[in-house]
Amino acid sequence: MCVSVYCAGGLWHSSLIDRNLVTAFVPFLPMERKHVKLCIEDNLRSKNRTVTEDIVNKVADLLPYYPEDAKLFAKSGCKRVSQKVDFVADKDEL
């Protein structure tokens, strides 16, 4: 398995590589549920909302995880957190 911008495919022969504009390759690891919960807490604080374990868990439960049977890693990382925080917070205010 070739894990580099210099391997065939991906950015191979792109102008970014040919012009030496890419200086480092940083792999992104999947986020675990505990990391997503930190994003949720941060998002709640940035919106001046109360941070409770109940709200954090409700938001975390709305996000998709994989593998299906173990639900270890968030499929979308923290990308959908803000939208889900608004959904749960608005629902709780009713």
C-alpha positions in Angstrom: 0.0 0.0 0.0 1.5 3.3 -1.1 0.7 6.2 1.3 2.3 9.1 -0.4 1.4 11.9 -2.8 4.1 10.4 -5.0 2.2 7.1 -5.6 0.2 6.5 -8.7 -3.3 7.8 -8.4 -4.6 10.7 -6.3 -2.3 13.7 -6.8 0.2 11.9 -8.9 1.3 14.2 -11.8 -0.9 17.0 -10.6 0.4 20.6 -10.9 0.5 20.8 -7.1 3.1 18.0 -7.0 5.0 19.1 -10.1 5.4 22.6 -8.7 6.5 21.3 -5.3 3.6 23.0 -3.5 2.8 20.0 -1.4 5.5 19.8 1.3 3.9 17.2 3.7 1.3 14.5 3.6 -0.9 14.4 6.8 -3.2 11.4 7.1 -6.5 12.0 8.8 -7.6 9.4 11.3 -11.3 8.7 12.0 -12.8 10.4 15.0 -14.1 8.3 17.8 -17.4 9.1 19.6 -15.5 10.7 22.6 -13.8 13.1 20.2 -17.2 14.0 18.6 -18.6 14.6 22.0 -15.8 17.2 22.6 -16.9 18.9 19.4 -20.5 19.0 20.5 -19.5 20.5 23.9 -17.4 23.2 22.1 -20.3 23.9 19.7 -22.8 24.3 22.6 -20.4 26.7 24.4 -19.8 28.8 21.3 -23.6 29.2 21.0 -23.9 30.1 24.7 -26.0 27.0 25.4 -26.0 24.9 28.5 -23.7 21.9 28.2 -25.2 18.8 29.8 -24.3 15.1 29.4 -27.9 14.5 28.3 -27.8 17.0 25.4 -24.3 15.9 24.4 -25.5 12.3 24.2 -28.7 13.2 22.3 -26.6 15.0 19.7 -24.0 12.2 19.5 -26.7 9.6 19.0 -28.0 11.5 15.9 -24.7 11.2 14.1 -23.8 8.1 11.9 -21.0 5.8 13.0 -19.2 2.8 11.6 -18.9 -0.1 11.7 -22.6 -0.6 12.1 -22.3 -3.2 14.8 -19.8 -1.5 17.0 -20.3 2.2 16.1 -16.7 3.2 16.9 -16.0 6.0 14.4 -18.0 9.0 13.3 -18.7 8.9 9.5 -18.7 12.7 9.2 -16.5 13.6 12.1 -17.6 17.0 13.5 -19.0 18.3 10.2 -22.7 17.8 11.1 -22.4 18.7 14.8 -23.5 22.3 14.5 -26.7 21.3 12.6 -27.5 18.6 15.1 -26.9 20.8 18.1 -29.4 23.4 16.7 -31.9 20.6 16.1 -31.6 19.2 19.6 -31.5 22.6 21.3 -34.5 23.9 19.4 -36.4 20.7 20.2 -35.6 20.9 23.9 -36.8 24.5 24.1 -40.3 23.6 23.0 
